[in-house]
Amino acid sequence: MLFTQATTYFVFDKYRSSSKLINTFTGHSDDVWSIDYSTFDDSQFICSGSSDKTVRVWDVDNNKQIQSFNGHSSDVYYVKFSSYHYHNHHQN
């Protein structure tokens, strides 16, 4: 389960009764509007769109930002990982 508060992400395991905090992701300088989660080659990723006009991608396992896409002309209200690369990469 993901929660945002201004520019920080809090990731909780909603299937545990204790709702233990798993990770915190920081990096945006303004409100976060959208988050998506994906797995690829046994790795976990989160991407986010923000009022700071950037899209950022984090490696969940290492708790590190691995990419920032800058230069959007306005707030980024929606982000979504594409399944295209995954399906093409895993075809015989």
C-alpha positions as CSV (number, residue, x, y, z in Angstrom):
1,M,0.0,0.0,0.0
2,L,1.4,3.4,-0.9
3,F,0.7,6.7,0.7
4,T,1.9,10.1,-0.2
5,Q,2.3,13.2,1.9
6,A,3.5,16.2,-0.1
7,T,6.8,15.1,-1.5
8,T,7.5,11.9,0.4
9,Y,6.2,8.3,-0.2
10,F,5.5,6.0,2.6
11,V,5.2,2.3,1.7
12,F,3.3,0.0,4.1
13,D,2.6,-3.7,4.0
14,K,-1.2,-3.7,4.3
15,Y,-1.4,-7.5,4.8
16,R,0.3,-7.3,8.2
17,S,-1.7,-6.3,11.2
18,S,1.1,-4.0,12.4
19,S,1.1,-2.0,9.1
20,K,4.9,-1.9,9.3
21,L,6.6,0.9,7.3
22,I,8.6,-0.8,4.5
23,N,10.2,2.1,2.6
24,T,10.2,5.9,2.4
25,F,11.0,7.6,-1.0
26,T,11.9,11.2,-1.2
27,G,13.0,13.4,-4.1
28,H,10.1,15.4,-5.5
29,S,10.0,19.1,-4.6
30,D,6.2,19.5,-4.9
31,D,3.0,17.4,-4.5
32,V,3.0,13.9,-5.9
33,W,-0.1,13.1,-8.0
34,S,0.4,9.6,-9.3
35,I,2.3,6.5,-8.4
36,D,2.7,3.1,-10.2
37,Y,4.4,-0.1,-9.2
38,S,6.0,-2.7,-11.5
39,T,8.3,-5.7,-11.4
40,F,10.9,-6.6,-14.1
41,D,13.6,-9.3,-14.0
42,D,13.1,-10.0,-10.3
43,S,13.3,-6.3,-9.4
44,Q,10.6,-3.9,-8.1
45,F,10.1,-0.4,-9.3
46,I,8.0,2.6,-8.4
47,C,7.4,5.6,-10.7
48,S,5.8,8.9,-9.7
49,G,4.5,12.1,-11.3
50,S,4.5,15.4,-9.5
51,S,3.7,19.1,-9.6
52,D,7.5,19.7,-9.8
53,K,7.0,18.7,-13.5
54,T,9.1,15.5,-13.2
55,V,8.6,11.8,-13.4
56,R,10.9,9.8,-11.1
57,V,11.7,6.0,-10.9
58,W,12.9,4.2,-7.8
59,D,14.4,0.8,-7.4
60,V,12.3,-0.5,-4.4
61,D,14.8,-3.2,-3.3
62,N,17.7,-0.7,-3.0
63,N,15.5,2.3,-2.0
64,K,17.3,4.4,-4.6
65,Q,16.1,6.8,-7.3
66,I,17.4,5.4,-10.6
67,Q,15.9,7.9,-13.1
68,S,14.4,11.4,-13.3
69,F,12.6,12.6,-16.4
70,N,12.7,16.4,-16.5
71,G,11.3,19.0,-18.8
72,H,7.6,18.5,-18.7
73,S,5.8,21.8,-19.3
74,S,3.2,21.3,-16.5
75,D,2.3,19.1,-13.6
76,V,2.5,15.3,-14.2
77,Y,-0.9,14.0,-13.1
78,Y,-0.6,10.4,-14.3
79,V,2.2,7.8,-14.7
80,K,2.0,4.2,-15.7
81,F,4.6,1.6,-16.5
82,S,4.3,0.0,-19.9
83,S,4.0,-3.8,-20.2
84,Y,5.3,-3.6,-23.8
85,H,9.0,-4.1,-22.8
86,Y,8.3,-6.9,-20.4
87,H,6.2,-8.9,-22.9
88,N,8.7,-8.4,-25.8
89,H,11.6,-9.2,-23.6
90,H,10.1,-12.6,-22.4
91,Q,8.9,-13.9,-25.8
92,N,10.5,-17.0,-27.2
